[in-house]
Amino acid sequence: MGTTTSSGYVTSDGLDIYYEIHGGPPDGARAPFVLLPGGAMTIETAFADDLLPLLSRQRPVIAMEMQGHGHTGDRNGAITLDQMARDASAVLTHLQVARAHFIGHSLGALVSFGVAISHPEQVASITAVGATYTFDDMLPELVKLQRDPTHEPSAALIPLLPTADDFAAWTDSFRRSAPDPDAFEDILGKLNVMLAQWPGWPEAKIAALSAPVLLAIGDNDFVRIDRAAEAARLIPDAQLAVLPGTTHMSITRRGAWLFPLIEARIAGG
């Protein structure tokens, strides 16, 4: 993992949101990166072995764990993407970071779009890894599985899903960091319900984004390539990168490919 300069919590709407800063403190000279892990993952399991060390050698990185993830506890009631976006914005406000380059994997990408919609002045760019702006851009069977837990995954879908080893690593990381170490299954259930019911960010809001956007997906990702291409056409001046031999679960380990794409997209920012 990149050298941790500091870590702490920012209280947002009654919940303490955990963050880490890597690569030195933000100094205002260049917008830092913000890293947002995917659903059920922590900073450690999502980024520590690959992307985080690469990014933190170039500029400061603020890595966050949203509600119910890692060091950050849960609230009573449903988890919502609107609230997660407010929480991420609150961390930047507390740290006095005016603008940042958001890099989010899966759920973290959805949160990044939420911040860009509600607080566009804080978002210098978005790199959406393994996601677009709506869950409906995922593979049809995955959407069906999300909305019908009784559905039995097909032989074609099973190799793309998180493995037992993935879940074991996520659970272990959660138990070592969470305020309630036994809450992992409850959090997972709440996230599944949220995604099953979420209508996606409004197309009109997405079409009005002003920040540069890079959509980075695998060629065998959860996201359909045709739908990602449609999203790239909808978002002003967006770019689409399809990484070969890459799945939703392996894409965060493609730092050597993602890093130059991200640097090229944010050049000068």
C-alpha positions, -999 to +999 in steps of 0.1 A: +000+000+000+011+036-006+026+054+023-002+066+046+003+103+054-027+104+077-062+089+083-092+101+102-130+105+102-153+132+090-188+134+106-215+136+079-251+136+088-244+119+121-220+092+107-182+092+109-168+086+074-133+071+073-106+084+050-069+079+044-045+102+027-016+087+008+013+103-011+015+134+011-011+160+021-031+178-006-013+212-011-037+229-035-012+229-064-028+200-081-062+183-075-057+151-056-072+117-065-102+104-046-105+066-045-138+050-038-140+011-035-167-011-049-195-025-029-186-046+001-149-038-004-125-018+017-096+004+006-073-025+014-091-051-007-100-028-036-068-008-043-039-015-019-021-040-041-021-022-074-037+011-082-032+030-049+007+027-049+008+039-085-014+069-080+001+080-047+035+083-064+021+110-087-001+131-065-019+129-031-047+103-029-077+105-006-092+071-002-126+068+014-148+041+029-184+049+024-213+040+047-212+004+058-178-002+044-146-010+063-139+015+091-172+034+084-202+023+103-238+021+092-269+042+098-303+030+107-325+025+077-317+021+040-284+029+024-287+053-005-264+066-032-275+101-026-264+099+010-231+083+000-225+112-025-232+137+003-208+119+026-180+119+000-185+156-006-184+163+032-150+147+034-136+170+008-152+200+024-137+191+057-102+186+042-105+219+024-100+202-010-117+224-036-116+199-065-105+162-069-101+136-096-126+108-086-117+072-094-144+048-083-148+011-089-183-003-094-204+012-065-177+038-060-182+049-096-219+054-090-211+075-060-186+095-080-213+104-106-236+114-076-210+139-064-205+153-099-243+159-101-248+174-066-215+192-062-200+196-097-175+222-084-157+195-064-152+171-093-122+177-116-128+144-134-143+110-131-128+076-139-156+051-136-141+016-134-164-013-141-195+008-141-214+036-159-241+058-143-269+032-140-271-004-128-292-012-159-261-010-181-250-043-165-254-077-181-291-086-182-287-117-162-268-099-135-296-073-133-321-102-130-300-118-103-299-085-084-336-081-085-345-118-080-322-135-054-338-168-062-324-168-097-298-195-103-268-180-121-260-195-155-228-213-163-218-183-183-223-158-154-207-178-126-171-173-137-176-135-136-191-134-101-170-129-069-156-162-057-157-177-022-121-165-018-132-129-027-159-130-001-136-144+024-111-116+018-138-090+020-152-104+052-118-106+068-110-070+060-144-059+072-141-078+105-107-063+112-118-027+106-156-023+111-172-007+142-195-038+142-174-067+129-205-089+127-225-066+104-210-077+070-240-099+059-265-072+070-246-045+050-244-068+020-282-073+021-288-036+024-266-029-006-283-055-027-317-040-019-305-006-028-291-016-062-322-036-070-344-006-064-322+022-076-334+039-109-300+052-119-288+088-121-311+108-144-299+109-180-305+147-182-281+152-153-255+129-168-257+146-201-251+180-184-218+169-167-189+193-174-160+173-158-140+150-181-151+113-178-132+081-185-153+049-186-129+020-181-144-015-183-132-050-190-140-069-221-157-095-199-170-071-173-204-068-155-210-039-178-222-045-214-198-029-239-226-016-261-243+001-231-209+016-220-205+030-255-240+045-253-231+061-220-199+075-235-219+091-263-244+106-238-217+121-215-201+152-230-165+145-242-164+111-224-139+085-233-143+047-232-115+022-226-122-015-229-094-035-213-087-069-229-088-101-209-103-083-180-133-090-157-152-069-132-131-086-104-097-082-121-100-047-134-087-030-102-055-051-106-049-036-140-032-005-126-004-006-151-030-002-179-054+021-160-028+046-147-016+060-181-052+062-193-061+082-162-031+105-165-038+112-201-075+120-193-066+144-166-036+160-182-032+196-169-057+192-141 
